[in-house]
Amino acid sequence: MYWLLRYGFADPLSSPLKAAGLALFIHTFPLAARSTVFRRRLSGEKESWWMSYCFLWIVALIITAALGRIVPMVGFSAYPALGLIGLATFVVVVVQWLRSARWWRSLIVIAGAGAFSFWISGVEWGRIYKNPLYLENFILNGNVHHDTMQIIGVANMLRTYGVASPGIDGLNYVPWHWGSTWFFAQCANLLGLSALDVYQLVFPVVTIPLFFCAPLAFAVAMRKRRGGPDAFVELRDDFRFWGVFLAACVGFLPIAALDAMGVWTSNLVISDSYTFGVPCALLFLATCIAFYDSHSSRDRISDTLFILVAIPAGIVGLGYLKSSLMILAFALAAYAFIRLRLYQRRLYIASLAMSAVSVYLAYHRVVLPAHNEGLSPFDFLWSFVKPAWWPFFPFVHLFWSWLFVVLRLRLEGIGTLTDLKDAIEERRILDVECVAVVAILGLIPGLVIHIDGGSAFYFSDVQRWLSLAFLLSWLPAIMRSFASEAPSPSKKVVPKKGFLSRLDELPTRGILAAFLLIPIAGSMIANSLVWPLAMIRANVETRHSLYPASLRARIPLGLHGIRQLTDPELLRQGLETSPNFNVARGLQQLASLPLNVRRQTALFIPQTDSAYWSSLTRKGACTYQSFVAPALASIEMVDGMPAYGCTLSRYYGLGEYHARTRPQTEADREPAVLCRKAAVTGMTRVIVASFNTAGGATTTTIECPRR
């Protein structure tokens, strides 16, 4: 989809292939490790936690990040080897997979995967946050979202200077969950791509499969943990499994209704930290469960290390991926500590104490002070849910938790409060308790405090994926329980001939279920088309705007005109005559400077350079204009705060800098002044850039005296 949407523009096939190769390595690594390194161990006794599929997936992410981190040190990348390993393993797995079932079932799954990819491409690229033509849209009119510029800027500062900072006026550390940003900065090193390309391409190709496959991996792990006939059910044979999965992902109500209840289908992949953090949380939880199952009472060194190191580090690591996940994970760990009576063992007491201290310290490293805005009762409801719908909010917003809890209690035969009390005391429904804890605690922040931009969603939505994972793990047993309740006929039925006569024998429950499924299926189909169509329309509009006015008048603005909007020469000319072409090209040329040069260099763009300081055009863009240079040039700025008089946002780390108290003067642009400011972060060189000239960007380099 990325390659097709960029057809006619500079569209090297190597970037999509690199992204696909890295994704194949990450997603096939657990299978490769289990079938080679751990093959003999798996054929014997019960597998240890460090051989579990979910833990090995985490290892694959760690290996990827580590190999990307050392690229600047060693001068070469291990990606070619990783890509070949991923491709080879993928081919072997697919061949074995195709041989293990009827061809038509495999064909249905492959076709479904293609359709799902088309839908999720629209969700990812159907808005102005991320887009295969994000840079082209910036060049065309500057109508792009500032979130992306800020995130890419932080990734570049991590990549160039090793500091989590937006780099707009020095390298001030910004308390923020920058773990996923750091990971993708290492992916940029590994693949030799810009941070912009990584966020528009590598992020969705690598992380979106991780996001949606983690609940599936969790479900399969729980099935195998329980054993029995469900442990080896072939997922291709269970279309109900995929129906439930799709209903949770795409939404079984119309998008307008879901939006009215704060269940946003697009926010899943808008936030890179959430898209990366949720699957890591599920994999970590599955690893902890595998450890609990295989943990011996002998306190082996590996077990001790897991309790004292892996658990606290995992919880804090989730905080660097998404602060909401750290809070929920610690709360769940504390609940397990009590329910499993782990307080009877000193190791677990020490682990919980270490986790508490680590979470406290990490909280101040990953949460912006500006987000601590005090109590604001029902803030999420007032902001995003109309009062008339408030009574329905807890049921629709937490639908998947309610569904799992009800079906799971029914499966356990719990019909009274006494039954429930007995099941809790016997610890038969710990999965239900786990979902309930996450659902209730996740809902509280949005009802108690104000979290800017509706980010309380990233607390309350976690329960959906945890509930889905548990629900899918129990689905065969749940369906069998319903089938076993089929009423027996009260009288002898004489078989009838003919299709119409057989309709008399249809059970009323089946007819009712089919009747209810019709609108659900209709909503899912409609929802699956909304974002892909928005993605294609946005792509066509960009192309249409780049064409000469004389040709635009003859080309329809819509899907019918896309075939006439792929001329590479006309698109190139349209870009070169667009308002922000000089800004984008000039900044990207600076990004091509050697890394050792950029690490000693700061960038200064005078406030008089209107071409740069007006390049973003969305409402309130002046407060975010500073993010553009670090994002595209991969160099920190000096004196790069927005213009005097611009109303600054408290968020995005801007509160960690000082706003201008007066307009910039000629004295502020003196080389000695700029060098003095650059020296604060150890820079020995300042590049002064200007983009107002018609011939393109111009730069002047100031070599600062060494102190």
C-alpha positions as CSV (number, residue, x, y, z in Angstrom):
1,M,0.0,0.0,0.0
2,Y,2.8,2.4,0.8
3,W,4.5,1.8,-2.6
4,L,1.2,2.2,-4.4
5,L,0.3,5.4,-2.6
6,R,3.6,6.9,-3.6
7,Y,3.4,5.8,-7.2
8,G,4.6,8.7,-9.4
9,F,6.7,10.3,-6.6
10,A,10.3,9.4,-5.7
11,D,9.4,5.8,-4.8
12,P,12.4,3.5,-4.3
13,L,11.3,0.0,-3.7
14,S,14.2,-0.6,-1.3
15,S,12.5,1.2,1.6
16,P,9.4,-1.0,1.7
17,L,11.5,-4.0,1.2
18,K,13.8,-3.0,4.2
19,A,10.7,-2.5,6.3
20,A,9.2,-5.8,5.3
21,G,12.5,-7.6,5.9
22,L,12.9,-6.2,9.4
23,A,9.2,-7.1,10.2
24,L,9.7,-10.7,9.0
25,F,12.8,-11.1,11.3
26,I,11.0,-9.7,14.4
27,H,7.8,-11.7,13.8
28,T,9.4,-15.0,12.9
29,F,12.2,-15.0,15.4
30,P,10.3,-16.8,18.1
31,L,9.5,-19.6,15.7
32,A,13.1,-19.8,14.5
33,A,14.5,-19.9,18.0
34,R,12.0,-22.5,19.2
35,S,12.7,-24.8,16.2
36,T,16.5,-24.5,16.4
37,V,18.0,-23.4,19.7
38,F,15.3,-24.8,22.0
39,R,14.1,-27.7,19.9
40,R,15.4,-30.4,22.2
41,R,14.3,-28.7,25.4
42,L,10.8,-28.2,24.0
43,S,10.4,-31.9,23.3
44,G,10.9,-32.8,26.9
45,E,9.5,-31.4,30.1
46,K,7.3,-28.4,30.5
47,E,8.9,-25.4,28.9
48,S,10.5,-22.7,30.9
49,W,9.4,-19.1,30.7
50,W,12.5,-18.1,28.7
51,M,11.6,-20.5,26.0
52,S,8.0,-19.2,25.7
53,Y,6.9,-17.8,22.4
54,C,5.8,-14.4,24.0
55,F,9.2,-13.9,25.8
56,L,11.1,-14.7,22.6
57,W,9.1,-12.1,20.8
58,I,10.3,-9.5,23.4
59,V,13.9,-10.8,22.8
60,A,13.5,-10.2,19.1
61,L,12.6,-6.5,19.8
62,I,15.6,-6.2,22.2
63,I,18.0,-7.7,19.6
64,T,16.7,-5.3,16.9
65,A,17.2,-2.3,19.2
66,A,20.6,-3.4,20.3
67,L,21.9,-4.0,16.8
68,G,20.6,-0.6,15.7
69,R,22.2,1.1,18.7
70,I,25.7,-0.2,17.8
71,V,25.5,0.8,14.1
72,P,27.1,4.3,14.7
73,M,29.8,2.6,16.8
74,V,30.9,-0.2,14.5
75,G,30.2,1.5,11.2
76,F,28.0,-1.2,9.6
77,S,24.6,-2.7,10.0
78,A,23.6,-6.2,10.6
79,Y,20.3,-5.7,8.8
80,P,21.2,-7.7,5.7
81,A,21.6,-10.8,7.8
82,L,18.4,-10.1,9.8
83,G,16.5,-9.6,6.6
84,L,17.7,-12.9,5.1
85,I,17.0,-14.8,8.3
86,G,13.5,-13.3,8.5
87,L,12.8,-14.1,4.8
88,A,14.1,-17.7,5.0
89,T,12.1,-18.4,8.2
90,F,9.0,-16.9,6.7
91,V,9.2,-19.0,3.6
92,V,9.7,-22.2,5.7
93,V,6.8,-21.3,8.0
94,V,4.4,-20.5,5.1
95,V,5.2,-23.7,3.3
96,Q,4.6,-25.8,6.4
97,W,1.5,-23.8,7.2
98,L,0.0,-24.3,3.7
99,R,0.6,-28.1,3.9
100,S,-1.1,-28.4,7.3
101,A,-4.7,-27.7,6.2
102,R,-7.0,-27.6,3.2
103,W,-6.0,-25.1,0.6
104,W,-9.3,-23.2,0.5
105,R,-9.1,-22.4,4.2
106,S,-5.6,-21.1,3.8
107,L,-6.8,-19.0,0.8
108,I,-9.6,-17.5,2.9
109,V,-7.2,-16.5,5.7
110,I,-4.7,-15.0,3.2
111,A,-7.5,-13.0,1.5
112,G,-8.7,-11.9,4.9
113,A,-5.2,-10.8,5.8
114,G,-5.0,-8.8,2.6
115,A,-8.4,-7.1,3.3
116,F,-7.4,-6.4,6.9
117,S,-4.1,-4.8,5.7
118,F,-6.1,-2.6,3.4
119,W,-8.3,-1.5,6.2
120,I,-5.5,-0.8,8.7
121,S,-3.6,1.1,6.0
122,G,-6.5,3.4,5.9
123,V,-6.7,3.8,9.6
124,E,-2.9,4.5,9.7
125,W,-2.7,6.8,6.7
126,G,-6.2,8.2,6.4
127,R,-5.4,11.1,8.6
128,I,-2.8,13.8,8.7
129,Y,-0.7,12.3,11.5
130,K,1.0,9.7,9.3
131,N,0.9,9.4,5.5
132,P,3.1,8.1,2.7
133,L,2.9,11.7,1.3
134,Y,3.4,13.4,4.7
135,L,6.5,15.3,3.5
136,E,4.8,16.2,0.2
137,N,1.9,17.6,2.1
138,F,4.2,19.7,4.2
139,I,5.9,21.0,1.0
140,L,2.6,21.6,-0.7
141,N,0.8,23.7,2.0
142,G,2.1,22.8,5.5
143,N,-1.2,21.3,6.5
144,V,0.3,18.4,8.5
145,H,-0.1,17.5,12.2
146,H,2.5,18.8,14.6
147,D,2.5,15.6,16.7
148,T,4.4,13.8,14.0
149,M,7.0,16.6,13.7
150,Q,7.6,16.6,17.4
151,I,8.0,12.8,17.7
152,I,10.4,12.7,14.7
153,G,12.3,15.6,16.2
154,V,12.8,13.7,19.5
155,A,13.8,10.5,17.5
156,N,16.4,12.6,15.7
157,M,17.7,14.1,18.9
158,L,18.0,10.6,20.4
159,R,19.7,9.4,17.3
160,T,22.2,12.3,16.9
161,Y,22.8,13.4,20.5
162,G,21.4,10.6,22.7
163,V,19.0,12.9,24.5
164,A,15.2,12.7,24.7
165,S,14.6,16.3,23.7
166,P,12.6,18.1,21.0
167,G,15.9,20.1,20.4
168,I,14.2,23.4,19.7
169,D,16.4,25.6,21.8
170,G,19.1,23.4,23.2
171,L,18.8,19.8,24.4
172,N,16.5,20.2,27.4
173,Y,15.3,16.7,28.6
174,V,11.6,16.4,28.4
175,P,9.8,14.0,30.8
176,W,7.9,11.9,28.3
177,H,7.4,8.2,27.4
178,W,10.0,8.1,24.7
179,G,10.8,4.4,24.7
180,S,9.1,3.6,21.4
181,T,10.7,6.7,19.9
182,W,14.1,5.4,21.0
183,F,13.3,2.0,19.5
184,F,12.5,3.5,16.1
185,A,15.5,5.7,16.2
186,Q,17.6,2.5,16.4
187,C,15.5,1.0,13.5
188,A,16.5,4.1,11.5
189,N,20.2,3.3,12.3
190,L,19.7,-0.3,11.4
191,L,18.0,0.3,8.1
192,G,19.8,3.4,7.0
193,L,16.6,5.4,6.7
194,S,15.5,8.8,7.9
195,A,13.4,9.0,11.1
196,L,10.6,10.5,8.9
197,D,10.7,7.4,6.6
198,V,10.8,5.1,9.7
199,Y,7.7,6.7,11.2
200,Q,5.7,6.7,8.0
201,L,6.7,3.2,6.8
202,V,8.7,1.1,9.2
203,F,6.5,1.9,12.2
204,P,3.3,0.6,10.6
205,V,4.9,-2.4,8.9
206,V,6.6,-3.6,12.0
207,T,4.4,-2.5,14.8
208,I,0.8,-2.9,13.5
209,P,1.2,-6.7,13.1
210,L,2.8,-6.7,16.5
211,F,-0.2,-4.8,18.0
212,F,-2.9,-7.2,16.5
213,C,-0.9,-10.4,16.8
214,A,0.0,-10.0,20.5
215,P,-3.6,-10.7,21.7
216,L,-3.6,-13.7,19.4
217,A,-0.3,-15.0,20.8
218,F,-1.6,-14.3,24.3
219,A,-4.8,-16.3,23.6
220,V,-2.9,-19.3,22.2
221,A,-0.4,-19.2,25.1
222,M,-3.3,-19.3,27.6
223,R,-4.9,-22.2,25.6
224,K,-1.7,-24.2,25.7
225,R,-1.3,-23.4,29.4
226,R,-4.7,-25.0,30.2
227,G,-4.1,-27.9,27.9
228,G,-7.0,-30.1,26.7
229,P,-8.5,-30.2,23.2
230,D,-8.4,-26.4,22.8
231,A,-4.6,-26.2,23.1
232,F,-4.1,-27.4,19.5
233,V,-7.1,-26.0,17.7
234,E,-6.2,-24.9,14.2
235,L,-7.3,-21.2,14.0
236,R,-8.0,-21.6,10.2
237,D,-10.9,-24.0,11.2
238,D,-12.6,-21.5,13.5
239,F,-14.1,-18.6,11.6
240,R,-16.0,-17.5,14.8
241,F,-12.6,-16.8,16.3
242,W,-11.8,-14.3,13.5
243,G,-15.3,-12.9,13.6
244,V,-14.8,-11.9,17.3
245,F,-11.3,-10.6,16.6
246,L,-12.5,-8.4,13.7
247,A,-15.5,-7.1,15.7
248,A,-13.1,-5.9,18.4
249,C,-10.7,-4.3,15.9
250,V,-13.0,-2.8,13.3
251,G,-16.0,-2.1,15.6
252,F,-19.4,-3.8,15.6
253,L,-21.3,-0.4,15.9
254,P,-21.1,2.4,13.3
255,I,-18.1,4.7,13.8
256,A,-20.4,7.6,14.7
257,A,-21.8,5.6,17.6
258,L,-18.3,4.4,18.7
259,D,-17.0,7.9,18.6
260,A,-19.9,9.1,20.7
261,M,-18.8,6.7,23.4
262,G,-15.1,7.5,23.2
263,V,-14.2,4.2,21.5
264,W,-12.0,5.5,18.7
265,T,-11.1,3.1,15.9
266,S,-8.3,5.3,14.6
267,N,-6.4,6.2,17.8
268,L,-5.1,2.7,18.1
269,V,-2.4,3.4,15.6
270,I,-2.1,7.2,15.7
271,S,-0.1,6.9,18.9
272,D,3.1,5.1,18.2
273,S,3.7,4.7,22.0
274,Y,0.3,3.0,22.4
275,T,0.6,0.8,19.3
276,F,4.0,-0.4,20.5
277,G,3.3,-0.4,24.2
278,V,0.1,-2.5,24.4
279,P,1.5,-5.6,22.6
280,C,4.7,-5.4,24.8
281,A,2.5,-5.3,27.9
282,L,0.5,-8.3,26.7
283,L,3.7,-10.2,25.9
284,F,5.2,-9.3,29.3
285,L,2.1,-10.4,31.1
286,A,2.1,-13.8,29.2
287,T,5.8,-14.2,30.1
288,C,5.0,-13.5,33.8
289,I,2.2,-16.1,33.7
290,A,4.6,-18.6,32.1
291,F,7.1,-17.9,34.8
292,Y,4.6,-18.4,37.5
293,D,3.7,-21.8,36.0
294,S,7.3,-23.0,35.6
295,H,8.8,-21.4,38.8
296,S,10.3,-23.9,41.2
297,S,10.6,-23.6,44.9
298,R,14.3,-24.0,44.7
299,D,15.0,-20.3,43.9
300,R,17.3,-20.9,40.9
301,I,19.4,-18.1,39.8
302,S,17.3,-17.5,36.7
303,D,14.1,-17.4,38.7
304,T,15.7,-15.0,41.3
305,L,16.8,-12.7,38.5
306,F,13.4,-12.7,36.9
307,I,11.7,-11.8,40.2
308,L,14.2,-9.1,41.3
309,V,15.2,-7.7,38.0
310,A,12.8,-8.6,35.1
311,I,9.6,-7.8,36.9
312,P,10.6,-4.3,38.1
313,A,12.4,-3.6,34.8
314,G,9.5,-4.8,32.8
315,I,7.0,-2.6,34.6
316,V,9.2,0.5,34.4
317,G,10.0,-0.3,30.8
318,L,6.3,-0.2,30.0
319,G,6.4,3.3,31.5
320,Y,8.9,4.5,29.0
321,L,6.7,3.0,26.3
322,K,3.5,4.5,27.6
323,S,3.1,5.9,31.1
324,S,-0.5,4.6,31.5
325,L,0.7,1.0,30.9
326,M,3.2,1.3,33.8
327,I,0.6,2.5,36.2
328,L,-1.8,-0.2,35.2
329,A,0.9,-2.9,35.3
330,F,2.1,-1.9,38.7
331,A,-1.5,-2.0,40.0
332,L,-2.0,-5.4,38.5
333,A,1.3,-6.6,40.0
334,A,0.2,-5.4,43.5
335,Y,-3.1,-7.1,43.1
336,A,-1.4,-10.4,42.1
337,F,0.9,-10.0,45.1
338,I,-2.1,-10.0,47.4
339,R,-4.3,-12.6,45.6
340,L,-1.5,-15.1,45.1
341,R,-0.2,-14.6,48.6
342,L,3.2,-13.8,47.3
343,Y,3.8,-11.8,50.5
344,Q,4.7,-15.1,52.1
345,R,8.0,-15.1,50.2
346,R,10.8,-12.5,50.7
347,L,11.8,-12.4,47.1
348,Y,8.4,-11.1,46.0
349,I,8.3,-8.6,48.8
350,A,11.6,-7.3,47.7
351,S,10.4,-7.3,44.0
352,L,7.3,-5.3,44.8
353,A,9.3,-2.8,46.9
354,M,11.8,-2.4,44.1
355,S,9.0,-2.0,41.6
356,A,7.3,0.7,43.8
357,V,10.5,2.7,44.1
358,S,11.3,2.3,40.4
359,V,7.8,3.4,39.3
360,Y,7.9,6.4,41.5
361,L,11.3,7.5,40.1
362,A,10.3,6.7,36.5
363,Y,7.0,8.5,36.8
364,H,8.9,11.8,37.1
365,R,11.0,10.9,34.0
366,V,8.1,9.9,31.7
367,V,5.2,12.3,32.6
368,L,5.2,15.9,31.7
369,P,4.6,18.2,34.7
370,A,2.1,20.1,32.5
371,H,-0.1,17.0,32.6
372,N,-0.5,17.2,36.4
373,E,-3.5,19.5,36.2
374,G,-5.4,18.5,39.3
375,L,-8.9,17.1,39.8
376,S,-11.5,17.5,37.0
377,P,-14.5,15.3,37.6
378,F,-15.9,13.5,34.6
379,D,-13.5,15.4,32.3
380,F,-13.4,12.7,29.6
381,L,-17.2,12.6,29.5
382,W,-17.6,16.3,29.4
383,S,-15.1,16.6,26.6
384,F,-16.0,13.6,24.3
385,V,-19.4,12.2,25.3
386,K,-22.7,14.0,25.1
387,P,-24.6,14.0,28.4
388,A,-27.5,12.1,26.9
389,W,-25.2,9.1,26.3
390,W,-23.5,9.1,29.7
391,P,-25.6,6.3,31.1
392,F,-24.5,4.0,28.3
393,F,-20.9,5.0,28.4
394,P,-19.6,2.4,30.9
395,F,-21.3,-0.4,29.0
396,V,-20.2,0.5,25.5
397,H,-16.8,1.8,26.4
398,L,-16.0,-1.3,28.4
399,F,-18.1,-3.7,26.3
400,W,-15.4,-6.3,25.7
401,S,-14.6,-6.5,29.4
402,W,-18.3,-6.9,30.2
403,L,-18.6,-9.6,27.5
404,F,-15.7,-11.6,28.8
405,V,-16.7,-11.3,32.4
406,V,-20.3,-12.4,31.8
407,L,-19.3,-15.3,29.5
408,R,-16.5,-16.5,31.7
409,L,-18.7,-16.5,34.8
410,R,-21.4,-18.4,32.8
411,L,-18.8,-20.9,31.7
412,E,-17.7,-21.4,35.3
413,G,-21.4,-22.0,36.3
414,I,-21.5,-18.9,38.6
415,G,-25.0,-17.8,39.0
416,T,-25.2,-16.3,42.5
417,L,-23.1,-14.1,44.7
418,T,-22.2,-17.1,46.8
419,D,-20.9,-18.9,43.7
420,L,-18.9,-15.8,42.9
421,K,-17.5,-15.6,46.4
422,D,-16.5,-19.3,46.3
423,A,-14.8,-18.9,42.9
424,I,-12.8,-16.0,44.1
425,E,-11.7,-17.8,47.2
426,E,-10.7,-20.8,45.1
427,R,-8.9,-18.6,42.6
428,R,-10.8,-20.1,39.7
429,I,-11.4,-16.8,37.9
430,L,-8.1,-14.9,38.3
431,D,-8.4,-13.9,34.6
432,V,-11.8,-12.3,35.3
433,E,-10.3,-10.4,38.3
434,C,-7.3,-9.3,36.1
435,V,-9.7,-7.9,33.5
436,A,-11.8,-6.2,36.1
437,V,-8.9,-4.5,37.8
438,V,-7.5,-3.1,34.5
439,A,-11.0,-2.0,33.4
440,I,-11.9,-0.2,36.6
441,L,-8.5,1.4,37.2
442,G,-8.2,2.3,33.5
443,L,-11.5,4.2,33.6
444,I,-10.8,6.2,36.7
445,P,-8.2,8.7,35.3
446,G,-10.6,10.1,32.7
447,L,-13.3,10.5,35.3
448,V,-11.1,12.2,37.9
449,I,-8.4,14.3,36.2
450,H,-7.9,16.2,33.0
451,I,-5.5,14.6,30.5
452,D,-4.9,16.7,27.5
453,G,-6.1,15.6,24.0
454,G,-8.3,12.8,25.2
455,S,-5.3,10.7,26.2
456,A,-7.4,9.2,29.1
457,F,-8.4,6.8,26.3
458,Y,-5.0,5.2,26.5
459,F,-5.8,4.2,30.1
460,S,-9.4,3.0,29.5
461,D,-8.8,1.2,26.2
462,V,-6.2,-1.2,27.5
463,Q,-9.0,-3.4,28.9
464,R,-10.3,-4.0,25.4
465,W,-7.2,-5.9,24.2
466,L,-6.7,-7.7,27.5
467,S,-10.3,-8.8,27.5
468,L,-10.1,-9.8,23.8
469,A,-7.0,-11.9,24.4
470,F,-8.7,-13.8,27.3
471,L,-12.0,-14.1,25.4
472,L,-10.3,-15.7,22.4
473,S,-8.5,-18.1,24.6
474,W,-11.8,-19.3,26.1
475,L,-13.9,-19.0,22.9
476,P,-14.1,-22.8,21.9
477,A,-15.2,-23.7,25.4
478,I,-17.7,-20.9,25.5
479,M,-19.2,-21.9,22.1
480,R,-19.4,-25.5,23.3
481,S,-21.3,-24.4,26.4
482,F,-23.9,-22.8,24.2
483,A,-24.2,-25.8,21.9
484,S,-24.7,-28.2,24.8
485,E,-27.8,-26.2,25.8
486,A,-29.7,-26.9,22.6
487,P,-33.3,-27.8,23.5
488,S,-34.4,-31.3,22.8
489,P,-37.5,-31.7,20.6
490,S,-40.7,-32.4,22.6
491,K,-42.1,-34.6,19.9
492,K,-40.9,-36.8,17.2
493,V,-39.9,-34.9,14.0
494,V,-40.6,-36.4,10.7
495,P,-38.0,-35.4,8.1
496,K,-39.4,-33.3,5.3
497,K,-38.3,-33.0,1.7
498,G,-37.6,-29.8,-0.1
499,F,-35.8,-26.6,0.8
500,L,-38.8,-24.6,1.9
501,S,-40.1,-27.4,4.1
502,R,-36.8,-27.6,5.9
503,L,-37.2,-24.0,7.1
504,D,-39.7,-25.2,9.6
505,E,-36.9,-27.1,11.4
506,L,-34.7,-24.1,11.9
507,P,-34.3,-23.3,15.6
508,T,-35.6,-19.9,16.7
509,R,-32.4,-19.1,18.6
510,G,-30.4,-19.5,15.4
511,I,-32.8,-17.3,13.5
512,L,-32.6,-14.6,16.2
513,A,-28.8,-14.8,16.2
514,A,-28.6,-14.4,12.4
515,F,-31.1,-11.5,12.6
516,L,-28.9,-9.7,15.2
517,L,-25.7,-10.4,13.2
518,I,-27.0,-8.7,10.0
519,P,-26.7,-5.1,11.3
520,I,-23.4,-6.0,13.1
521,A,-21.9,-7.3,9.9
522,G,-23.2,-4.3,8.0
523,S,-21.6,-1.9,10.5
524,M,-18.3,-3.8,10.3
525,I,-18.2,-3.7,6.5
526,A,-19.1,0.1,6.6
527,N,-16.4,0.7,9.2
528,S,-13.8,-1.2,7.2
529,L,-14.3,1.2,4.3
530,V,-14.3,4.6,6.1
531,W,-10.6,5.0,6.6
532,P,-9.3,3.4,3.4
533,L,-11.6,5.7,1.4
534,A,-10.4,8.7,3.4
535,M,-6.8,7.6,2.7
536,I,-7.3,7.3,-1.0
537,R,-9.2,10.6,-1.2
538,A,-6.4,12.4,0.7
539,N,-3.8,10.9,-1.7
540,V,-5.8,12.1,-4.7
541,E,-6.3,15.6,-3.3
542,T,-2.5,16.0,-2.8
543,R,-1.8,14.8,-6.3
544,H,-4.5,17.0,-7.7
545,S,-3.2,20.1,-6.0
546,L,0.4,19.5,-7.3
547,Y,-0.8,19.4,-11.0
548,P,-0.8,22.6,-13.0
549,A,-4.1,24.6,-12.8
550,S,-4.7,24.1,-16.5
551,L,-4.7,20.3,-16.1
552,R,-6.5,20.2,-12.8
553,A,-9.6,21.7,-14.3
554,R,-10.0,18.7,-16.6
555,I,-9.3,16.0,-14.0
556,P,-12.1,15.0,-11.6
557,L,-11.2,15.5,-7.9
558,G,-12.0,12.0,-6.6
559,L,-11.2,8.3,-6.9
560,H,-12.0,8.4,-10.7
561,G,-9.2,10.9,-11.3
562,I,-6.3,9.0,-9.7
563,R,-5.2,7.3,-13.0
564,Q,-4.5,10.8,-14.5
565,L,-2.5,12.0,-11.5
566,T,0.6,9.7,-11.7
567,D,2.9,11.6,-14.0
568,P,6.3,11.8,-12.2
569,E,7.5,15.0,-14.1
570,L,4.3,16.9,-13.3
571,L,4.3,15.9,-9.7
572,R,8.0,16.9,-9.4
573,Q,7.4,20.3,-10.9
574,G,4.4,20.8,-8.6
575,L,6.6,20.1,-5.6
576,E,9.4,22.4,-6.7
577,T,7.0,25.3,-7.1
578,S,5.3,24.7,-3.7
579,P,5.7,27.2,-0.8
580,N,7.8,24.9,1.5
581,F,10.0,23.2,-1.1
582,N,13.1,25.3,-0.2
583,V,12.5,24.6,3.5
584,A,12.2,20.9,3.2
585,R,15.0,20.4,0.7
586,G,17.4,22.7,2.7
587,L,16.7,21.0,6.0
588,Q,17.1,17.5,4.5
589,Q,20.4,18.5,3.0
590,L,21.6,19.4,6.5
591,A,20.4,15.9,7.7
592,S,22.8,14.3,5.2
593,L,25.8,15.8,6.9
594,P,28.0,13.1,8.6
595,L,26.9,12.1,12.1
596,N,30.2,13.3,13.7
597,V,29.6,16.7,12.2
598,R,26.0,17.0,13.3
599,R,26.9,16.0,16.8
600,Q,29.0,19.1,17.1
601,T,26.6,21.4,15.3
602,A,23.6,23.6,16.2
603,L,21.2,25.2,13.8
604,F,19.9,28.8,13.9
605,I,17.1,30.1,11.7
606,P,16.4,33.8,12.2
607,Q,12.9,34.9,13.1
608,T,13.1,37.2,10.0
609,D,13.0,34.0,7.8
610,S,9.3,34.0,7.1
611,A,9.6,31.0,4.7
612,Y,10.5,28.8,7.7
613,W,8.5,30.4,10.5
614,S,5.2,30.3,8.5
615,S,5.7,26.8,6.9
616,L,3.0,25.1,9.2
617,T,-0.5,26.4,8.4
618,R,-2.9,24.6,10.7
619,K,-4.7,26.7,13.3
620,G,-2.4,27.6,16.2
621,A,0.7,26.3,14.2
622,C,3.0,29.1,15.5
623,T,3.5,27.3,18.8
624,Y,4.7,24.1,17.0
625,Q,6.7,25.7,14.2
626,S,10.0,25.0,16.0
627,F,9.5,21.2,15.7
628,V,10.1,21.3,11.9
629,A,13.9,21.8,11.8
630,P,14.9,19.1,14.3
631,A,12.5,16.7,12.5
632,L,13.9,17.3,9.0
633,A,17.5,18.4,9.7
634,S,18.3,16.1,12.6
635,I,20.2,18.9,14.3
636,E,19.3,20.8,17.5
637,M,18.4,24.5,17.2
638,V,19.6,27.4,19.2
639,D,17.3,30.3,19.9
640,G,14.6,28.4,18.1
641,M,11.6,29.2,20.3
642,P,8.5,30.4,18.5
643,A,8.1,34.1,17.8
644,Y,7.4,36.6,20.5
645,G,3.6,37.0,21.1
646,C,2.8,33.4,20.0
647,T,0.6,31.7,22.5
648,L,2.6,28.6,23.5
649,S,1.1,25.2,24.4
650,R,1.9,23.8,27.8
651,Y,2.4,20.4,26.3
652,Y,4.9,18.7,23.9
653,G,7.7,19.7,26.2
654,L,7.4,23.4,25.4
655,G,7.0,24.1,29.1
656,E,10.6,22.8,29.6
657,Y,11.8,25.9,27.7
658,H,11.5,29.6,28.3
659,A,9.2,31.6,26.0
660,R,10.5,34.8,24.4
661,T,10.0,37.9,26.5
662,R,10.8,40.2,23.6
663,P,11.2,40.1,19.8
664,Q,14.5,38.8,18.4
665,T,17.0,41.6,17.6
666,E,20.0,42.0,15.4
667,A,22.2,41.6,18.4
668,D,20.7,38.2,19.1
669,R,22.0,37.1,15.7
670,E,25.6,38.0,16.3
671,P,28.0,35.0,15.9
672,A,29.4,35.5,19.4
673,V,26.0,35.3,20.9
674,L,25.0,32.2,18.9
675,C,28.3,30.5,19.8
676,R,27.7,31.2,23.5
677,K,24.3,29.7,23.3
678,A,25.5,26.7,21.4
679,A,28.3,26.1,23.9
680,V,25.7,25.3,26.6
681,T,25.2,21.9,25.0
682,G,28.8,21.5,23.9
683,M,28.4,22.5,20.3
684,T,31.4,23.9,18.4
685,R,29.7,25.0,15.3
686,V,26.5,26.9,14.3
687,I,24.9,26.8,10.9
688,V,22.8,29.8,10.1
689,A,20.1,28.8,7.5
690,S,17.8,31.0,5.4
691,F,15.0,29.9,3.1
692,N,13.6,33.2,1.8
693,T,15.8,33.3,-1.3
694,A,14.2,32.3,-4.6
695,G,17.1,30.1,-5.6
696,G,16.8,27.8,-2.6
697,A,18.2,27.5,0.9
698,T,21.4,29.2,1.9
699,T,23.6,28.4,4.9
700,T,26.5,30.0,6.6
701,T,28.7,28.1,9.0
702,I,30.1,29.8,12.1
703,E,33.1,28.0,13.7
704,C,33.0,28.7,17.4
705,P,36.2,29.1,19.4
706,R,36.8,26.1,21.6
707,R,36.9,26.7,25.3
